Amino acid sequence: MSLRLRRLLFEWEDLPGFPAVLRGYMLDFLTFFLKTGKLYAPITPLLLQKLRENDPKKVWDLASGGAGPLESLLPGLVAEFPEIRVSLSDLYPNPASWRRLEQQFPENTTGVAAPVDALRLPPEADGLLTMFSALHHFSPEMIRQLLSQISGRRQAALFCDGGGPKPVLLGGILLMPFLFLGATPFLRPFRLSRLLFTYLLPLVPFCTLWDGTVSVLRLYSFRALQQLAAECSTASYHWQAGKFRKFPGVYVYFLDGKPVD
């Protein structure tokens, strides 16, 4: 995708003035979708390896959104590392979704109430840095800034996003309206306004379908991630791009960063 087109496309949930209630309902659906589909399950062995190299076992998750990927990964992480501590952060904090994780794993998860800009990490953002389903929200210039910042901090990082042939992924997006019809009554917490904005005034399905389509168009190719990793690697810090296959035509792409001794 050209840089100009990437700048012209937008996602509703990225807009500062977008209603929080709609953003929350959109994230609830995406959380349900990512958790049920276990999209990031293939990344588990690499994530466990990164944690073994990271002492103490602490994770700071960036752009957490609804925390769907972490919700599906946490049981395995806690089973391996009962003492693990995971901090959830976002430019637009989503405490309602994070509270669900805090209740399930009270000794292991904490939601950061203040907005956290991934390009301006606070000093307390220590441990292993993770990010799921958010790289496509950043322009190439912003990714270079993000990777350079982390290289300077000499923190280990693992950033994951979806990938694969765009026609295959766009075909999957077409199923979203049907998934909304079937899944919405089971989303929790139950809210009459959720039903209102899904069935009677379908703003949540429309905005999610729009954002999903734009997200697929914005996804970075594996070659683009390889190039960014090569550009941002230094003598003291190494970035590597990789991928795991989830389904035929659907991959998890990742950027793996670690300091060089």
Summary of the structure (lengths in Angstrom):
residues: 261
radius of gyration: 17.7
end to end distance: 36.1
largest distance: 58.2
contacts: 812
relative contact order: 0.16
helix: 52%
strand: 17%
